[in-house]
């Protein structure tokens, strides 16, 4: 499989982040292998990375099957390992906290242990989450801000983050935790509020829908462009020192601001089309989830390429193009 190029193994290839990361690595001449689930002989679905099927290699593995993970690391022995795979829809972690903890924390432990035993030269990037900060005592949060997770997902991500530090300090693994805040693109699944908003703005503009139902739009998030965040992950592994970094814009925006920007981009007033469903309203957050990207900016030279407004416009334009091109205009 080796061709003399740097070899990168990606878990989570099929998602938004994995597909953008794979594109970047391929464009820079890397050999890219994606870890995909399933043991059948059927060709696996590649989701957001479907357009890369002929450019990437695949290896079977499942975070809930430790032996398959160890075997994959031992066989590939990658130069770089990007561990992006994890359940991503936070509220769903309450449905099965045990499986959430196993997939995220135990899965990360298995990967790090496999690298230490079978491929010690591998540089490892683990995708962490701002969710681990929870009701933190400060905003914006820094890498050393105390964590007070509020969901099983957040607790699992905190455990994985701490495991990275332990394996780095005590086992000598070059491992970094990328503390990721919300990052979006046109590849974000439609069950996330950002894509739900941009999809609705496009559909209403095209006459394919007449309303959008949301919960509380006062919630604040720190939104970045997904390819920018993946570029930051690559900079982390290219740095001479293994360290954890927050990758965030450093600016908070409310869902209402996102909503207004999306509808304004297509010349609509959201107040005429949006209704509130109280059953979708979550309990209020006491700490604004905004990250301080100073360390990444100062040590890695990482900056973002799109502003908040440009990101929203890009997503709306993509949904407009997709919906307009769909046979029958299905929404």
C-alpha angles and dihedrals in degrees: 000000000000119000100174092267123118109274121222126190116201126193110198094032092152096060133081094270097041093051094050092045092050091051092052094047093047092049088055093052101260124148104237126204121184124208108223131182128240136065099222125112090239117111106261122243110250099195112192090006095056091111089059097055094113093045102050135058121227134216127185121245141136128205088221090056108064095186092058091051094050091047092051094051092046092049098045100035089190126203088222130023119195111193104198101141118112140115102285105188101087101199090056090065089079090064093066113006092171094057091044091054092045095049095045109029101026092039091054091047091052093051094047092047091048091052091049092052104034109020110022094166092061117113111220130207116189117194107230128183139233086226088083090071092060110159093005118178093241145036129239094039123222130200090267097045112128113256126229106174119202103192138045088249091055092047090051092049090050090052091050091048092052091047089057090056093046094050090047094051101037106027100034095237114156094235131157132187114216106206100211126198122196112310125179146188141155086280094065111119115256094242089073115091095236094056090040088058098045092044091051094047090053094044094049091047090052092047093247096117137019106202147022124215118209140162124230109341095193094083113117126223137176104232127193136169111269097226089053090054092049089051087054090053090054091050089053093057092044093054119103092236128054107231141146120255138186111230108198141121093246091227126099124215129182124237085246090060090049089049094050093047092051096049093041089056089063094038098254134130108230093207089072094056110026125087130182123237109198091204088067094054113108126205113280121267118235096201124049108235099230122141130218106225094186095116093051092045095048100039103030101027089234118166134161124253099204130052121222091261093048091050093052092046092051092052093048092048091051092051091047091053094046096047094044090052097048114107107252092008094263114187 
